[in-house]
Structure formats: structure tokens, C-alpha cells
């Protein structure tokens, strides 16, 4: 099983370059923390969700 990279390791990469496991993991974690996310965190969460939706097409 491939190790999931931490969010700071992924910041400089497009979400299209993330693995599905990384997308799902960080989406779950960030969704749990969503009440405390700032604007940048909320934008990143939206990018992750958009990428997940795009991959499901």
C-alpha cells in the first residue's frame, strides 16, 4: 500500500497529481475540520471535492 503524503507535501502539486487515496483521506480529514478552516483551507477542500467528482465521471 502506498503511503499517503501529508498535506504540506501536496500543497505545491495540482490535485490531479494526487492519488485517489490521498484525495479521499484529506477530504475526510478536512471535512471533519471544516468549521475551523480558514478561506485557504476551504478553497483547498473545494478543489479536492471537485477533483474527486471529476474522477468519478
LINLINSUL-V286101 format. One line per field, one symbol per residue. ss: DSSP state (h for helix, s for strand, l for the rest). A space follows every 50 residues. Layout:
ss->???
This chain:
ss->llllllhhhhllllhhhllhhhhhhhhhhhhhlhhhllhhhhhhhhhhhh hhhhhhl
